[in-house]
Amino acid sequence: MIHAERAQGTAFWDNGKAAKPHHMPLIFIHGLGLDHHCFDGIIAALSATHRVISFDLAGHGNTPADPSERPSLDLFARQTLALMNHLDLDKAVLIGFSLGGMINRRFAMDYPDRTAGLVVMNSPHHRGEAGQKAVEERAKQTRHEGVAATMEATLARWYTDAFRVKHPEIMQQTAAQLLRNDPDWYADCRYVLAAGVTELIKPEPPIYCPSLIITCQNDSGSTVAMSHQISAEIAASQTQIIPDLQHLGLIEAPDLFSDAISQFLYANTM
């Protein structure tokens, strides 16, 4: 296991020392309440050919919250930029899951000259009035009742029934990870996930870099329709739908994601 390094408080892991020099580095950005470990199955495959950097967002995993400001897409985008600057990376392909797929789109809008490409995985977009209200209500429930209040519903949305029955240890690990989060910071981040999509609909300035939009067939929070909408708003983009799985398909079947990403990188010579 590669030990964590730190850049201005950000814990990060630098993999892929065998990467081919002409390949773009890959930076992985995880989702709400999780940490860099959610990408373990994907990184193992991609680090054979690419330099792969993963890190913990502020207030997650081994990175402390920023005491000077509350969570926002802007904060997390600036954290990503600071990490790139620390590593002397002019450009990178940013691979974001869920909230991370919102952060990398915000990054591409704010720092287009530093963005070689995007992979947006299981990330939300325009939800419609009813869907937006439901997500904001869940964020309020988390604020008033704590992370545990929505735990069972969260696990049911994230994993398929069969996987939950077969892998109770992963359910325990995921629940424990979510419960380790600071309640106030997590609630704020959940509101960023809920409301932040309004910054990204019909992005201005537009996003022009090559982009792959992935979701799972049965992801109720980051639906197939949303992925097609994201792709329709990014000129050089394509959509890929992983069959059957739900929100955390990348943990249930990481090979399907790493294969899709590898094909995208090869097709775009990155």
C-alpha positions in Angstrom: 0.0 0.0 0.0 1.4 3.4 -0.9 1.5 5.7 2.1 -0.4 9.0 2.1 1.5 12.2 1.3 0.2 15.6 2.1 -0.3 18.8 0.1 -1.5 21.8 2.2 -3.4 19.4 4.4 -4.8 17.2 1.6 -4.0 13.5 2.0 -3.2 12.0 -1.4 -1.8 8.8 -2.9 0.4 8.8 -6.0 0.2 5.5 -8.0 1.4 4.3 -11.4 5.1 4.7 -11.3 5.2 2.4 -14.4 3.0 4.8 -16.3 3.9 5.5 -19.9 5.4 9.0 -20.1 3.1 10.2 -23.0 -0.1 9.3 -21.0 -2.0 12.0 -19.1 -2.0 11.6 -15.3 -5.4 10.7 -13.9 -6.9 12.3 -10.7 -9.7 10.6 -9.0 -12.3 12.6 -7.0 -14.6 10.5 -4.7 -18.2 11.1 -3.6 -20.1 12.3 -0.6 -19.1 10.8 2.7 -16.6 8.4 1.1 -12.8 8.6 0.5 -10.2 7.5 -2.0 -10.7 3.8 -1.2 -13.9 3.7 -3.3 -11.7 3.7 -6.4 -9.3 0.9 -5.3 -10.7 -1.7 -7.8 -10.4 0.8 -10.7 -7.0 2.2 -9.8 -5.4 -1.2 -9.6 -6.1 -1.7 -13.4 -5.3 1.9 -14.6 -2.1 2.4 -12.7 -0.4 -0.1 -15.0 -0.4 2.4 -17.8 -1.1 5.8 -16.2 0.1 7.8 -13.3 -2.9 7.8 -10.9 -3.5 10.2 -8.1 -6.3 9.8 -5.6 -7.0 12.0 -2.6 -9.5 12.7 0.2 -11.7 15.7 -0.1 -11.6 18.3 2.7 -13.5 16.9 5.7 -13.3 13.3 4.4 -11.0 10.4 5.2 -7.5 11.6 6.1 -8.0 15.2 5.1 -9.3 17.6 7.7 -12.1 20.1 7.0 -11.2 23.6 6.1 -12.0 25.7 9.2 -12.1 28.9 7.2 -15.1 28.1 4.9 -18.0 25.7 4.4 -18.1 23.1 1.6 -18.8 24.1 -1.9 -18.0 22.9 -5.4 -15.6 25.9 -5.7 -13.8 24.9 -2.5 -13.3 21.3 -3.7 -12.2 22.5 -7.2 -9.6 24.8 -5.6 -8.4 21.9 -3.5 -7.9 19.8 -6.7 -6.1 22.7 -8.3 -3.8 23.1 -5.3 -2.9 19.4 -5.5 -2.1 19.6 -9.2 0.1 22.6 -8.5 1.9 20.8 -5.7 2.6 17.9 -8.1 3.6 20.2 -10.9 0.9 18.8 -13.2 0.0 21.1 -16.0 -3.0 19.0 -17.1 -4.8 15.9 -16.0 -7.8 13.8 -16.7 -10.2 14.3 -13.8 -12.3 11.2 -12.9 -15.1 12.0 -10.5 -17.7 9.9 -8.9 -21.1 11.3 -7.8 -20.2 14.6 -5.9 -16.8 14.1 -7.5 -18.4 14.2 -10.9 -19.8 17.6 -10.0 -16.5 18.8 -8.7 -14.6 17.9 -11.9 -17.2 19.6 -14.1 -16.9 22.8 -11.9 -13.1 22.4 -12.3 -13.4 22.2 -16.1 -15.5 25.3 -16.2 -13.1 27.3 -13.9 -9.8 25.9 -15.1 -10.2 24.7 -18.7 -6.5 25.0 -19.5 -5.7 22.5 -16.7 -8.3 19.9 -17.8 -7.2 17.3 -20.4 -10.5 15.3 -20.1 -13.3 14.3 -17.8 -14.8 11.1 -16.7 -18.1 11.8 -14.9 -19.4 8.7 -13.0 -22.8 8.3 -11.5 -23.2 12.0 -11.0 -26.5 13.9 -10.7 -27.8 16.6 -13.0 -31.2 18.4 -13.5 -33.6 16.4 -11.4 -36.9 18.1 -12.1 -38.9 19.9 -9.4 -40.1 16.8 -7.5 -36.7 15.1 -7.6 -34.9 18.2 -6.5 -37.3 18.7 -3.6 -36.8 15.0 -2.5 -33.0 15.4 -2.5 -33.1 18.6 -0.5 -35.5 17.0 2.0 -33.0 14.2 2.6 -30.3 16.8 3.1 -32.5 18.5 5.7 -33.2 15.2 7.4 -29.5 14.5 7.7 -29.0 18.0 9.2 -31.7 17.4 11.9 -31.4 13.7 12.6 -27.8 12.8 11.7 -26.1 10.4 9.2 -27.6 7.3 10.7 -31.2 8.4 10.1 -31.0 7.7 6.4 -28.4 4.9 6.5 -30.6 1.9 5.5 -32.2 3.9 2.7 -28.7 5.1 1.5 -27.3 1.5 1.3 -30.4 0.3 -0.5 -30.0 3.0 -3.1 -26.3 2.5 -3.5 -26.0 -1.3 -3.7 -28.1 -4.0 -5.4 -30.1 -6.3 -3.1 -28.1 -9.4 -4.1 -24.8 -7.7 -3.3 -26.0 -6.4 0.1 -27.0 -10.0 1.0 -23.8 -11.5 -0.2 -21.4 -8.9 1.2 -22.6 -7.7 4.7 -19.0 -6.8 5.5 -19.0 -4.2 2.8 -22.3 -2.8 4.1 -20.7 -2.5 7.5 -17.6 -0.9 6.1 -19.6 1.7 4.1 -21.9 2.5 7.0 -18.9 2.9 9.4 -17.2 5.2 6.9 -20.3 7.4 6.6 -20.7 7.5 10.4 -17.1 8.7 10.8 -17.9 11.9 9.0 -18.3 15.1 11.0 -22.1 15.5 11.2 -22.2 19.2 10.3 -19.7 19.0 7.5 -21.4 16.0 6.1 -24.8 17.7 6.2 -23.3 20.7 4.4 -21.7 18.5 1.8 -25.0 16.8 1.3 -26.6 20.1 0.5 -23.8 20.8 -2.0 -24.7 17.5 -3.7 -28.4 18.6 -3.6 -28.1 22.2 -4.7 -24.8 22.3 -6.6 -26.3 20.8 -9.8 -27.8 24.3 -10.5 -24.3 25.5 -11.2 -23.7 22.9 -13.8 -26.8 22.8 -15.9 -26.0 24.2 -19.3 -22.5 25.0 -18.1 -21.2 28.5 -18.6 -18.5 28.8 -19.8 -19.1 25.6 -21.8 -17.0 22.5 -21.3 -15.1 21.4 -24.4 -12.6 18.8 -23.3 -13.2 15.1 -24.2 -15.6 13.6 -21.7 -17.0 10.2 -20.8 -20.2 10.2 -18.9 -21.0 6.9 -17.1 -23.8 5.8 -14.9 -25.5 2.5 -13.9 -28.9 1.4 -15.3 -30.6 1.4 -11.9 -29.0 4.4 -10.3 -32.0 6.3 -9.0 -30.1 9.4 -8.0 -27.8 9.7 -11.1 -30.1 8.4 -13.7 -29.5 7.3 -17.3 -31.5 10.4 -18.4 -29.3 12.7 -16.4 -26.1 11.2 -17.9 -27.5 11.8 -21.4 -28.3 15.4 -20.4 -24.8 15.9 -19.1 -23.4 14.5 -22.3 -25.7 16.7 -24.5 -24.3 19.8 -22.8 -20.6 18.9 -23.4 -19.6 18.9 -27.0 -16.9 16.3 -27.1 -18.6 13.7 -24.9 -20.0 10.2 -25.0 -22.2 8.2 -22.6 -21.8 4.7 -21.4 -24.5 2.9 -19.3 -23.4 0.0 -17.0 -26.3 -2.5 -17.0 -28.2 -3.6 -13.9 -26.2 -1.9 -11.1 -27.0 1.0 -8.8 -25.1 4.0 -7.4 -22.0 2.1 -6.2 -21.6 -0.1 -9.2 -17.9 0.8 -9.2 -17.5 -1.2 -6.0 -19.7 -4.1 -7.2 -18.1 -4.4 -10.6 -15.0 -2.2 -10.9 -13.7 -4.0 -14.0 -16.7 -2.6 -16.0 -15.7 0.9 -15.1 -11.9 0.5 -15.6 -12.5 -1.1 -19.0 -14.8 1.8 -20.1 -12.3 4.4 -18.8 -9.3 2.6 -20.5 -11.2 2.6 -23.8 -12.0 6.3 -23.5 -8.4 7.2 -22.7 -7.1 5.1 -25.6 -9.6 6.5 -28.1 -8.6 10.1 -27.1 -4.9 9.3 -26.9 -4.6 10.4 -23.3 
